[in-house]
Amino acid sequence: MSRHHHQNINIQGPVGILQALYQPGEAEKPAVVICHPHPLYGGTMRNKVVYWMGRSFEDAGCSVLRFNFRGVEQSEGEWDEGQGEADDAAAALDWLHEQHPDSALWLAGFSFGCYAGLQAARNDARVSHMFAVAPAVNLWSFAFMQGETRPVTVVSGTADEIVPFEQVKASVRGKANISFHAIEGAGHFFPAHMEQMTAALLADVPFLVHESTAASR
């Protein structure tokens, strides 16, 4: 039986309603907010990479919230150069934590979603693990992450045509809290490497991988 029964919901953001998809999971499992890629280049919560990131966490029993940044589809507001979008991510974290106050709170992002999402997570002590897939380090400054000690999982394709792999690799070098996973031959959207990407995404949380695998048998 499919675990995927998404609820179409609206949550209150800083400048209006944010359109979202929510799936509650198992009570003892983490609750995960997932942030989508750049709104001005077609990024939405329905992006294929974001969908498969969410599905991986859902298969593992996590509660998952995907949402549209301000001005995207039915979300109210306008593009705000990444700063307002970080505030949107903070509102999403608040909402999900309210639903699951006893669950670990995690933040995951893809491309631009890493920039907005990690800013929100960096300032939220409730977040215990962060996940960054193809973080757009060549387009946005991630200097705000300096001094971070909580675990961060970073996944990058070696053939990324938008965010150069070597720049991502250099950005994580020497940071003991970051676990870096390179997907050989993968492009920015992982068109032929989605399975490898999702496996890497959960590689640092083996208790989820084990239980997700068992549940799928």
C-alpha positions as CSV (number, residue, x, y, z in Angstrom):
1,M,0.0,0.0,0.0
2,S,1.3,3.4,-0.9
3,R,2.5,5.7,1.9
4,H,2.0,8.8,-0.2
5,H,-1.3,10.6,0.6
6,H,-0.4,14.3,0.4
7,Q,-2.7,16.8,1.9
8,N,-3.1,20.1,0.1
9,I,-2.9,22.8,2.8
10,N,-2.2,26.5,3.3
11,I,0.1,27.8,6.0
12,Q,0.5,31.3,7.2
13,G,3.7,32.9,5.9
14,P,5.3,36.3,6.7
15,V,3.5,38.1,3.8
16,G,0.5,35.8,3.2
17,I,-0.6,32.3,2.6
18,L,1.9,29.7,1.5
19,Q,0.6,26.8,-0.6
20,A,1.9,23.4,0.7
21,L,1.8,19.6,0.5
22,Y,1.9,17.8,3.7
23,Q,2.1,14.1,4.7
24,P,2.1,13.1,8.3
25,G,4.3,10.2,9.2
26,E,5.0,8.0,12.2
27,A,5.0,9.7,15.6
28,E,8.6,8.8,16.5
29,K,10.1,9.7,13.2
30,P,11.6,13.1,12.2
31,A,9.6,15.9,10.6
32,V,11.2,17.3,7.4
33,V,10.6,20.6,5.6
34,I,11.8,20.6,1.9
35,C,12.6,23.7,0.0
36,H,12.3,23.9,-3.8
37,P,14.7,25.5,-6.4
38,H,14.7,29.0,-7.8
39,P,11.2,30.4,-8.3
40,L,12.2,32.6,-11.2
41,Y,13.5,29.6,-13.2
42,G,10.5,27.4,-12.8
43,G,11.2,26.0,-9.3
44,T,8.1,24.8,-7.4
45,M,7.4,22.2,-4.7
46,R,6.4,19.9,-7.5
47,N,10.0,19.9,-9.0
48,K,11.0,16.3,-9.7
49,V,14.1,16.3,-7.5
50,V,12.1,17.8,-4.6
51,Y,9.3,15.2,-5.1
52,W,11.8,12.4,-4.9
53,M,13.5,13.9,-1.9
54,G,10.1,14.1,-0.2
55,R,9.2,10.6,-1.2
56,S,12.4,9.2,0.2
57,F,11.7,10.7,3.6
58,E,8.0,9.6,3.4
59,D,9.0,6.0,2.6
60,A,11.1,6.1,5.8
61,G,8.1,7.1,7.9
62,C,8.9,10.8,8.3
63,S,6.4,13.6,8.3
64,V,7.1,15.8,5.2
65,L,6.1,19.3,4.3
66,R,6.8,20.7,0.8
67,F,5.7,24.3,0.2
68,N,5.9,27.0,-2.5
69,F,7.9,30.1,-1.8
70,R,6.1,33.4,-2.0
71,G,4.7,34.3,-5.4
72,V,4.9,30.7,-6.7
73,E,1.6,29.1,-7.9
74,Q,-0.9,29.9,-5.2
75,S,1.5,31.3,-2.6
76,E,1.0,34.9,-1.9
77,G,3.7,37.6,-2.1
78,E,6.5,38.4,-4.5
79,W,10.1,37.2,-5.1
80,D,12.4,38.8,-2.4
81,E,16.0,38.0,-3.5
82,G,16.2,35.0,-1.2
83,Q,15.7,36.9,2.1
84,G,12.0,36.7,2.2
85,E,12.1,33.1,1.0
86,A,14.3,32.3,4.0
87,D,11.5,33.8,6.1
88,D,9.0,31.6,4.3
89,A,11.2,28.5,5.2
90,A,11.2,29.6,8.8
91,A,7.4,29.8,8.8
92,A,7.3,26.3,7.3
93,L,9.6,25.0,10.1
94,D,7.3,26.7,12.7
95,W,4.2,25.1,11.2
96,L,5.7,21.6,11.0
97,H,7.1,21.8,14.5
98,E,3.7,22.8,15.8
99,Q,2.2,19.6,14.2
100,H,5.0,17.4,15.5
101,P,6.5,19.0,18.7
102,D,8.0,15.7,19.9
103,S,9.7,14.8,16.6
104,A,13.2,15.7,15.4
105,L,12.9,18.7,13.1
106,W,15.0,18.5,9.8
107,L,15.4,20.9,6.9
108,A,16.3,19.8,3.3
109,G,16.7,21.9,0.2
110,F,17.5,21.6,-3.5
111,S,19.7,24.1,-5.4
112,F,18.4,27.6,-4.4
113,G,16.2,25.9,-1.8
114,C,19.4,25.1,0.1
115,Y,20.2,28.8,0.3
116,A,16.8,29.9,1.6
117,G,16.3,26.8,3.7
118,L,19.7,26.7,5.4
119,Q,19.4,30.3,6.4
120,A,16.2,29.5,8.3
121,A,17.7,26.4,9.8
122,R,20.9,28.1,10.8
123,N,18.8,30.4,13.1
124,D,16.6,27.7,14.4
125,A,18.0,25.6,17.3
126,R,15.2,23.1,16.9
127,V,16.6,21.9,13.6
128,S,18.9,18.9,14.3
129,H,20.0,17.9,10.8
130,M,20.2,19.7,7.5
131,F,20.3,18.2,3.9
132,A,21.6,20.1,0.9
133,V,21.2,18.7,-2.6
134,A,23.2,20.5,-5.3
135,P,23.6,23.7,-3.2
136,A,24.0,26.7,-5.5
137,V,27.3,27.8,-3.9
138,N,28.3,29.5,-7.2
139,L,25.2,31.8,-7.2
140,W,24.7,32.5,-3.5
141,S,26.9,33.1,-0.5
142,F,26.7,30.4,2.2
143,A,28.9,32.4,4.6
144,F,26.1,32.3,7.1
145,M,26.9,28.6,7.7
146,Q,30.3,29.4,9.2
147,G,30.7,28.0,12.6
148,E,27.8,25.6,12.2
149,T,28.4,22.3,14.1
150,R,25.1,20.4,13.5
151,P,25.2,17.6,11.0
152,V,24.7,18.6,7.3
153,T,24.4,16.1,4.5
154,V,25.5,17.5,1.1
155,V,24.9,15.7,-2.2
156,S,26.3,16.8,-5.5
157,G,26.6,15.4,-9.0
158,T,30.1,15.4,-10.6
159,A,28.6,16.5,-14.0
160,D,26.4,19.3,-12.6
161,E,25.9,21.8,-15.5
162,I,24.6,24.6,-13.3
163,V,26.5,24.3,-10.0
164,P,30.1,23.2,-10.7
165,F,31.0,20.1,-8.7
166,E,34.4,21.4,-7.7
167,Q,33.0,24.5,-6.1
168,V,30.6,22.5,-4.0
169,K,33.4,20.1,-3.0
170,A,35.6,23.1,-2.1
171,S,32.8,24.7,-0.1
172,V,32.6,21.7,2.3
173,R,36.3,20.9,2.6
174,G,37.6,20.7,6.2
175,K,34.1,21.0,7.8
176,A,33.8,18.1,10.2
177,N,30.0,18.4,10.5
178,I,29.4,18.0,6.8
179,S,29.1,14.6,5.1
180,F,29.7,15.0,1.4
181,H,28.3,12.5,-1.2
182,A,29.4,12.8,-4.8
183,I,27.2,11.2,-7.4
184,E,29.4,10.2,-10.3
185,G,28.2,11.4,-13.7
186,A,25.0,13.1,-12.3
187,G,23.7,16.4,-13.6
188,H,22.0,19.2,-11.6
189,F,18.6,17.5,-11.9
190,F,19.9,13.9,-11.5
191,P,17.9,12.8,-14.6
192,A,19.6,9.4,-14.7
193,H,20.8,9.2,-11.1
194,M,17.7,9.8,-9.0
195,E,18.0,6.5,-7.1
196,Q,21.6,7.3,-6.3
197,M,20.7,10.8,-5.1
198,T,18.0,9.6,-2.8
199,A,20.2,6.8,-1.4
200,A,22.9,9.4,-0.6
201,L,20.3,11.7,1.0
202,L,19.5,9.1,3.6
203,A,23.0,7.6,3.9
204,D,23.8,9.6,7.1
205,V,20.6,8.5,8.9
206,P,21.0,4.7,8.7
207,F,18.1,4.0,11.1
208,L,15.8,5.5,8.4
209,V,17.4,3.6,5.6
210,H,17.1,0.3,7.5
211,E,13.5,0.7,8.4
212,S,12.5,2.1,4.9
213,T,14.1,-0.9,3.2
214,A,12.3,-3.3,5.6
215,A,9.0,-1.6,5.0
216,S,9.3,-1.9,1.2
217,R,9.7,-5.6,1.2
